[in-house]
Amino acid sequence: MNSPLRIALIGAGIMGQQHYQHLKTLTEATLCAVADPGPQAATLAAEWGVAYFADHAQMLEQMKPDAVIVANPNNLHISTALDCLAVGVAVLLEKPVGVHLDEVRQLVEASKATGVPVLVGHHRRHNPLIVRAHELVKSGALGRLTTVTALWQLRKPDSYFETPWRREAGAGMLLTNLIHDLDLLRHLCGEVRQVQAITSNAIRGFANEDCAAVLLQFDNGALGSLTGSDAVAAPWSWELDSGENPVYPRQADQPCYLLAGTGGALSIPQLKRWHYTEADGGWHQSLVQTQESFSADEALRLQLQHFVRVARREVEPLVSAADAARTLALIEAIREAAETGRACTPSLIEA
């Protein structure tokens, strides 16, 4: 039996605290330290019974953890992860992997050069619901994937924007929220060849978008759309529909992704699959509805269990730095398309 993996936490904010709540349920890992200059971090470390450091470099030197969860502010993700790789410590890096694609390329190269793994926290890929949806698409249950419809429509309260950085450029729903949906679309449907987009800040007038409409052409020929707004009274989003996070009131009967192919269609998160019984079935025949099943579990906890195996070099990361960089490249292509009015191709990121 392996002794529990000693994991340190860099960043004790909302996501860091969520990671701790799941980490303390694991037998295969244990928290050994917290590093965060914020005023609440020392109190949390004392409450959790672990060592506290204001500076993560000092923590890495003194504690020598087996692995690290990095959940500090977005603009510090890359520099912090690079510090961990430099001392040979595996990293679970919260999304987004970084803010700018050039800096993310540095992380990809560093992970490749050192051989130290990076798992990026696009945790929804670990959700058993998505695992089953991925199996269905890849098995050909939908035939040739043809169209994809994604919805992310809800309303953030005014209090959300009382924090100044949430009103600034780059802090809008594209990088904060839709990056999750775009990552899942890549995971389920394949790489995106080109995008077209329109964004607007007409509702709040902040320096970032509150509405977006995105057209996607996938490498496999499928066409998709993603329509998003954080300023509407609507029930269509992963947060409200999936039940993954109990802080959001669930709208269990509403879909957020609709995948359709030549052999069938699938609604997510309901995992309802429609298909014809006849090989040449068409609109004059009735569609059969099948309820696909899965065993529900906590995506963040499953991600942590996967990370333990990644840190021990037993498996490759489900979402590597290079993989997450492709999702960030897609975000940048959408921004460019919205600014220029042209179709744009995401930058190529080598694994």
N, C-alpha and C positions, 0 to 999 in steps of 0.2 A: 504494500500500500504506500502510495506517495503521501508525504506530509502535506498539509494544506499550503497552497500557494500564497505567499505573502504579497498582497496587493496594496499599493499606496494610492491615495486619491489626491489628485491635483485639481482643486476647484471644488468648493463645498457649497455651491449654490443649489438651485432647484434640481438640476440634473444630477449633480454629485450626490445630493441627499437621496434621490431616487435610487441611484446605483447602490448606495449603502444599504438601503432597506432590503434590496434583493440579495446583496452580497452576504448579509448576516444570516440568511437562510441556508447558505451553502455549507457543506461539510468539506468540500475540496478546495476551499479558499478562505482567507481571512484578511481583514483590513489591518494594516500595520502602522499606517501614518496618514496624516492629512497635511497638505501644504496649500495655503491660501492666505494672502495678506489681509483679507477682509475681517471686519470686527467680530463677526459671528463664528468664524472658523475655529478659533481656539476653544470657545465654549462647546462647540459640537465635538471636537476631538476629545475634550475631557469627558463629555457625556458618553462618548463611544468607547472610552478607555484606551485610546491610542495616542502616539506621539504627535505633537503639533509643530509645524514649521511655517513661518511666514514666507520663506524662500524655498522654492522647489529644488533648486540646485543643491542647497545645503541638505535637504531631506534625502536626495538621491545619494549624496556622498556619505552621510552618516547611517542611514537606515539600510541602504543597499537592498531595496525590495526586489522581488522576483518579477514583478509586473506593475504597471501603472495604468490607472484610469485618468485620462485628461479631460476635464469638464470645465475648463476655465473659459474666459471670453473668446469669441470666435477669432479675433485678431491675434490672439496668443497661441492658437492651436499649433501652428507649424513650428514656431520657435521652441515651444515646450516639448513637443514630440521629438524634435531633433536633439534636444538635450538628453532625452531618455535613450534614444538610439545610440548616442555617442558613448554611453556607459553600458550598452548591451541589454537594456531593459525593454521588454515587449510592451506595446502600447495599445490600449483601447481608447481611441480618439473620438470624442463626440463629434457629431455632424454640426455644421458642414466641415469637411476635412480641412478647409482653409477658406480664406476670403478671396484670394487671387490665384489664378491658375499657375502663374510662374512660380510662386512659392510652393505650391503643391507638388510641382515637378521636382523641386529640391527634395521633398520628403520621399517621393517615389524612388529617386535615385539613391538616397541615403539608406532606405530600407533594402534596396537591391544590393548596395555595396557592402553593408554590414551583415546582411542576412538576418537582421532582427525584424520580426514581424510586426505589422501594424494592422489592427482591426478597426475599421471605421464604424461608428455607431448608427448606421442605418438599421435600427433594431427591428423595423417592421418586416424585414426579410426573414427574421427568425420566427415570426408569428406562424403557428401551425396552419392557420387559415390561408396565409400566403404560400406556405410550403405546398399545401394541397392544390391551390390554384395554379402554381408553377408546374406541378406534376401533370395536371390536366392539359395545360397548354402544350407542354413539351411532349406529351404522349400522343398528340394529334387528336385528342377528343373533340376539338373544335374544328378539325380540318385545317385548311389553310387560313391563318389569321388574316382578316381583311379590314375591319374597322375597330377602332378603340375610342370609347367616349369616357372621359374622366371629368369629375366634378369636384370642386373644392369651394363651397359657398356657405358662408356663415357670417356672423357678426361678432367682432371683437368689441367689448365695451369701451367707452371713452377712457375709463381708468387705465386700460392697458397702455395707452399712449402718454400717460403722465410721466413715464420714464423717458427722458429726453432722447436717448439714442434710438428709440423705436420710431421716432419721427424723422430720422435722418436718412439720407441716401444710402442704399445698400442694406437697410434694415427692414425692407418691406417683405411682403408675403412670398416673393419669389425665393429668396435665399433662406428665409425663416421657416416657411411652411411648404410651399410647392416643391421644394427640393426633395421632400419625402415622397411626394406623389410621382415626380419625375423619376426618382430612383426605382420605385416599384414598377413603373411603366417600362423602364429599361430592363429590369429583372424579368418581368413577365413576357414582354413583347419583343425584346431584342434592342440592338443599338439603333440610334436615330441618325438618319442620313442628313436631313435638313429640317429647318423650322421656319415658320413665319409667325409673327406675333404683333399684337397691339396691346399696349398697357395704358392705364389712365390713373390719375390721382384726383379726379374731378370731385369725389365725394368729400374727402377731408382736406385736400390741398397740401398735404405734407410733401416732403422731398422724395418720398417713395410711393410705389404704386398701391392702389387699393382695389383695382380691377385688372384682370388680364385675360386675354383670349389667345391661345396658342394652337397652331396647327403643326402636326408632326408627321414626317414621312419616315417610316422605319426601313432598315436595310432589307427586310424580308418582303417589302412592298406594301405592308399594311399602312393605312392612313389613320391618324388619330387627332383628337382635339382634347384640350384641357382648358376648361373655363373656370376662372377663380375670382373670388372677391371676399374680402374680410369685412365688408360693409353692408351685408344684406341679411335680412331675416329669412334664412333658408336652412333646410336640414341636410344638405348633400355634401358630406365631407367624411373622410376617414375618421376624424376625431369623433364626430357625432354618430356615425353609423356603425362603427366596428365594435364598440364597447371595450376597446383595448385599455383605455384610461378612464377610471370611474369618475374623474372630476368633471367629465362632460356628460350631460344627460343624453342617454342613448335614443336614437331614432332607428330602431332595429329593422324596420320594414323598408328603409330607404337605401338605394344603392349609391355608391360613389364611383365605381368603375363598371363599364359594360364592354365586354370583349365579344366580338362576333367573327365567326369564320364560316367557311363553306360547309362545315359539318355540324355546326352548333354554336351556341352562344352561352356566355357565363356572366352572371351578375355577382359583384363583390361589394360588400362582405357576405351577402346571403349564401353564396356558393350554390345558386340555383342554375342548373344547366338545361338549356332547351335544345331539342333536336327532333328530327323526323325519324319515324320508324322505317319509312321507305327510302331506298337509295336515291330515288329521283323525286323525293317529296318536295312540295312547293306550297305556295300560298293558299291553295285550295285544300290542303290536308292540315290536320291538327298537329300542332307542335306538342311533343311530350316533354314534361317538366320533371327533372330528376333533382332531388335534393342531395348534393354531395356532402359527405360527412368528414369531420376532423375532430381531433381531441384538443380542446381548448387548453391553452397554457399561457403563462406570462412571457411575453416576448423579451423583455429586458432581462429576466432571470435566465431564459434560454440563451440569450446572447452572452451573459456572463459565464455560463457553463461552457459555451463554445470558446470563449476567450481563454479560459483556463487551459483548454486543450491546445489552443494556438500558442500560448505562452510556453507550454511544455514541448512545443514543436511536434505535436502528434497529428495535427491537421493544418491545412492552409486556411487563411482567413476567408470567411464567406464573402466579406466586403473588404478587399485590400485597399491600400492607398491609391493605387492606379485605377481600380474600379470606381472608387468614390470620386476620383478626379474626373472621370468621364461624365459623371452626373453634374459636377461643377462646370465642366466645359459646356454642357447642355444649357445650364443656366446662363452662362456668358453669351452663348449663341442666341438665346431668346432675347436677352437684353439688347444685343446688337441688332437683331431683326426688328425689335420694337422701335429702336432709335432711328434706323435707316429706312425702314419700310421694305427691305429686301429679304429674300430667303437667305438663310445663313446655315453654314455647315459647322457642327461642333468640332473643336480642335481634336486632332488625333492624339491619344495618350497611349504610349506603349507600356505594356505590363513590365 
